[in-house]
Amino acid sequence: MIQATINGSHTHTIDDGKIDGNEYEWDLLNLENNNFHIIKDNQSYRATVININHEEKTMLINVNGNDYEISIKDKYDLLLQQMGISSKSAAQINNFKAPMPGLIREIVAEEGAMVSKGDILLILEAMKMENALKSPRDGKIKRITISVGNAVEKGQVLLDFE
């Protein structure tokens, strides 16, 4: 079962090929570059997938000139919600670990600083390439455990969030 919320207000359940318990039939033609042609009830629709964020389970599509933001919850998200647990809080990361072995070239973040998800925290050199490591979440940096020039191993804690 999947629950799709469109533009934050209209929620629909998709289960066993049915939408809100009703069967729908349409013809769908996959064009190129994330464009689709749909025929439903003798009406033609042109849809374009503008953006998909797999991590946030959201997508932005345009249908006949109108934009729609769709948020998806799968059966696991719905179960966590039913249990009173937010999937975002369940995935809260308190420490940031090295994704690969390498050498710390630059530390952009500072202890006590507030960072946003996607902000560059540090530069890690691995296999002769510099990798900008970005924050996985919003938060305050509690402690930085490494220094410039340190060699780090995969999985080593680089910094902690409050």
Sine and cosine of phi, psi and omega as CSV:
sin_phi,cos_phi,sin_psi,cos_psi,sin_omega,cos_omega
0.00,0.00,0.62,-0.78,0.05,-1.00
-0.77,-0.64,0.62,-0.78,0.09,-1.00
-0.90,-0.43,0.83,-0.55,-0.01,-1.00
-0.92,-0.40,0.79,-0.61,0.06,-1.00
-0.94,-0.35,0.82,-0.58,-0.07,-1.00
-0.97,-0.26,0.81,-0.59,-0.01,-1.00
0.78,0.62,0.53,0.85,0.08,-1.00
0.95,0.31,0.06,1.00,-0.09,-1.00
-0.77,-0.64,-0.59,0.81,-0.05,-1.00
-0.98,-0.22,0.88,-0.48,-0.04,-1.00
-0.93,-0.36,0.71,-0.71,-0.01,-1.00
-0.76,-0.65,0.56,-0.83,0.04,-1.00
-0.97,-0.26,0.78,-0.63,0.02,-1.00
-0.91,-0.41,0.88,-0.47,-0.07,-1.00
-0.51,-0.86,0.78,-0.62,0.08,-1.00
0.82,0.58,0.66,0.75,0.04,-1.00
0.97,0.23,0.12,0.99,-0.01,-1.00
-0.90,-0.43,0.54,-0.84,0.08,-1.00
-0.94,-0.34,0.87,-0.50,-0.06,-1.00
0.78,0.62,0.60,0.80,0.04,-1.00
0.99,0.13,-0.06,1.00,-0.02,-1.00
-0.96,-0.27,0.64,-0.77,0.08,-1.00
-0.99,0.14,0.69,-0.73,0.04,-1.00
-0.84,-0.54,0.64,-0.77,0.08,-1.00
-0.86,-0.50,0.74,-0.68,0.08,-1.00
-0.48,-0.88,0.31,-0.95,0.11,-0.99
-0.96,-0.26,0.75,-0.66,-0.05,-1.00
-0.81,-0.59,0.81,-0.58,0.03,-1.00
-0.88,-0.47,0.87,-0.50,0.02,-1.00
-0.99,0.12,0.94,-0.34,0.07,-1.00
-1.00,0.08,-0.27,-0.96,0.02,-1.00
-1.00,-0.08,0.26,-0.96,0.07,-1.00
0.83,0.56,0.76,0.65,0.06,-1.00
0.88,0.47,0.46,0.89,0.05,-1.00
-0.95,-0.31,0.62,-0.79,-0.03,-1.00
-0.71,-0.70,0.52,-0.86,0.13,-0.99
-0.90,-0.43,0.78,-0.62,-0.07,-1.00
-0.82,-0.58,0.69,-0.72,0.14,-0.99
-0.86,-0.52,0.84,-0.54,0.03,-1.00
-0.64,-0.77,0.77,-0.64,0.00,-1.00
0.79,0.62,0.70,0.71,0.03,-1.00
0.88,0.47,0.35,0.94,0.08,-1.00
-0.89,-0.45,0.58,-0.81,-0.03,-1.00
-0.98,-0.18,0.69,-0.73,0.03,-1.00
-0.75,-0.66,0.61,-0.79,0.11,-0.99
-0.91,-0.42,0.84,-0.54,-0.04,-1.00
-0.86,-0.50,0.63,-0.77,0.06,-1.00
-0.77,-0.63,0.78,-0.62,0.10,-1.00
-0.99,0.11,0.92,-0.40,-0.06,-1.00
-1.00,0.07,-0.69,0.73,-0.06,-1.00
-0.42,-0.91,0.63,-0.77,0.13,-0.99
-0.80,-0.60,0.80,-0.60,0.08,-1.00
-0.92,-0.40,0.99,-0.16,-0.07,-1.00
-0.91,0.41,-0.59,0.81,-0.03,-1.00
-0.91,0.42,-0.70,0.72,-0.01,-1.00
-1.00,0.06,-0.16,0.99,-0.04,-1.00
0.85,0.52,0.76,0.65,0.05,-1.00
-0.76,-0.65,0.36,-0.93,0.11,-0.99
-0.52,-0.86,0.43,-0.90,0.07,-1.00
-0.87,-0.50,0.84,-0.54,0.03,-1.00
-0.81,-0.58,0.39,-0.92,0.05,-1.00
-0.86,-0.51,0.82,-0.58,0.04,-1.00
-0.85,-0.53,0.90,-0.45,0.00,-1.00
0.75,0.67,0.69,0.73,0.07,-1.00
1.00,0.02,-0.06,1.00,0.01,-1.00
-0.94,-0.33,0.76,-0.65,0.02,-1.00
-1.00,0.06,0.63,-0.77,0.03,-1.00
-0.72,-0.69,0.81,-0.59,0.10,-1.00
-0.99,-0.13,0.82,-0.57,-0.07,-1.00
-0.89,-0.45,0.78,-0.62,0.05,-1.00
-0.93,-0.36,0.76,-0.65,-0.10,-1.00
-0.93,-0.38,0.69,-0.73,0.17,-0.99
-0.82,-0.57,0.81,-0.58,0.06,-1.00
-1.00,0.00,-0.05,-1.00,-0.09,-1.00
-0.88,0.47,-0.48,0.88,0.01,-1.00
-0.96,0.26,-0.65,0.76,0.07,-1.00
-0.88,0.48,-0.66,0.75,0.00,-1.00
-0.92,0.39,-0.60,0.80,0.04,-1.00
-0.91,0.40,-0.69,0.72,0.06,-1.00
-0.87,0.49,-0.66,0.75,0.02,-1.00
-0.89,0.46,-0.67,0.74,0.00,-1.00
-0.90,0.44,-0.54,0.84,0.00,-1.00
-0.99,0.12,-0.05,1.00,0.01,-1.00
0.99,0.14,0.36,0.93,0.01,-1.00
-0.92,-0.40,0.80,-0.60,0.06,-1.00
-0.98,0.18,0.73,-0.69,0.03,-1.00
-0.90,0.43,-0.47,0.88,0.03,-1.00
-0.94,0.34,-0.67,0.74,0.01,-1.00
-0.96,0.29,-0.50,0.87,0.04,-1.00
-0.91,0.40,-0.47,0.88,-0.03,-1.00
-0.99,-0.13,0.25,0.97,-0.03,-1.00
-0.88,0.47,0.78,-0.62,-0.03,-1.00
-0.96,-0.26,0.83,-0.56,-0.02,-1.00
-0.98,-0.20,-0.31,0.95,0.10,-0.99
-0.70,-0.71,0.48,-0.88,-0.08,-1.00
-0.94,-0.34,0.85,-0.53,-0.10,-1.00
-0.93,-0.36,0.43,-0.90,0.02,-1.00
-0.92,0.39,0.79,-0.61,0.01,-1.00
-0.98,0.22,-0.23,0.97,-0.03,-1.00
-0.32,-0.95,0.32,-0.95,0.08,-1.00
-0.94,0.34,0.50,-0.86,0.02,-1.00
0.06,-1.00,-0.23,-0.97,-0.05,-1.00
-0.86,-0.52,0.75,-0.66,0.01,-1.00
-0.96,0.26,0.89,-0.46,-0.02,-1.00
-0.99,-0.11,-0.58,0.82,-0.04,-1.00
-0.43,-0.90,0.61,-0.79,0.11,-0.99
-0.91,-0.41,0.92,-0.39,-0.05,-1.00
-1.00,0.08,-0.65,0.76,-0.05,-1.00
-0.97,0.24,0.36,-0.93,0.05,-1.00
-0.79,-0.61,0.52,-0.86,0.07,-1.00
-0.86,0.52,0.69,-0.73,0.00,-1.00
1.00,0.06,-0.14,0.99,-0.03,-1.00
-0.98,0.17,0.57,-0.82,0.13,-0.99
-1.00,0.06,0.74,-0.68,0.03,-1.00
-0.81,-0.58,0.41,-0.91,0.06,-1.00
-0.95,-0.31,0.42,-0.91,0.06,-1.00
-0.82,0.58,0.78,-0.63,0.01,-1.00
0.99,-0.12,-0.20,0.98,0.06,-1.00
-0.93,0.38,0.59,-0.80,0.05,-1.00
-0.96,0.28,0.79,-0.61,0.00,-1.00
-0.99,-0.13,-0.67,0.74,-0.03,-1.00
-0.31,-0.95,0.20,-0.98,0.03,-1.00
-0.92,-0.39,0.82,-0.57,0.00,-1.00
-0.90,-0.43,0.83,-0.56,0.07,-1.00
-1.00,-0.03,0.83,-0.56,0.03,-1.00
-0.61,-0.79,0.74,-0.67,0.01,-1.00
0.80,0.60,0.70,0.71,0.03,-1.00
0.88,0.47,0.35,0.94,0.06,-1.00
-0.83,-0.56,0.62,-0.79,0.07,-1.00
-1.00,-0.02,0.79,-0.62,-0.03,-1.00
-0.90,-0.44,0.84,-0.54,0.07,-1.00
-0.99,0.13,0.92,-0.40,0.01,-1.00
-1.00,-0.03,0.81,-0.59,-0.12,-0.99
-0.95,-0.30,0.44,-0.90,-0.01,-1.00
-0.91,0.40,0.74,-0.67,0.03,-1.00
-0.99,0.17,-0.14,0.99,-0.04,-1.00
-0.35,-0.94,0.20,-0.98,0.15,-0.99
-0.98,0.22,0.56,-0.83,0.07,-1.00
0.27,-0.96,-0.02,-1.00,0.00,-1.00
-0.96,-0.29,0.72,-0.70,0.01,-1.00
-0.98,0.19,0.86,-0.50,-0.04,-1.00
-1.00,0.09,-0.71,0.70,-0.11,-0.99
-0.43,-0.90,0.67,-0.74,0.11,-0.99
-0.96,-0.26,0.82,-0.57,-0.14,-0.99
-0.99,-0.16,0.00,1.00,-0.05,-1.00
-0.78,-0.62,0.18,-0.98,0.05,-1.00
-0.76,-0.65,0.31,-0.95,0.08,-1.00
-0.86,0.51,0.72,-0.70,-0.01,-1.00
0.99,-0.10,-0.21,0.98,0.02,-1.00
-0.94,0.34,0.65,-0.76,0.18,-0.98
-1.00,0.04,0.72,-0.70,-0.02,-1.00
-0.82,-0.57,0.44,-0.90,0.03,-1.00
-0.98,-0.21,0.38,-0.93,0.07,-1.00
-0.85,0.52,0.75,-0.67,0.02,-1.00
1.00,0.02,-0.12,0.99,0.02,-1.00
-0.94,0.34,0.69,-0.72,0.02,-1.00
-0.94,0.34,0.81,-0.59,-0.01,-1.00
-0.99,-0.16,-0.59,0.81,0.05,-1.00
-0.36,-0.93,0.34,-0.94,0.00,-1.00
-0.90,-0.43,0.57,-0.82,0.11,-0.99
-0.98,-0.18,0.46,-0.89,0.11,-0.99
-0.98,0.21,0.00,0.00,0.00,0.00
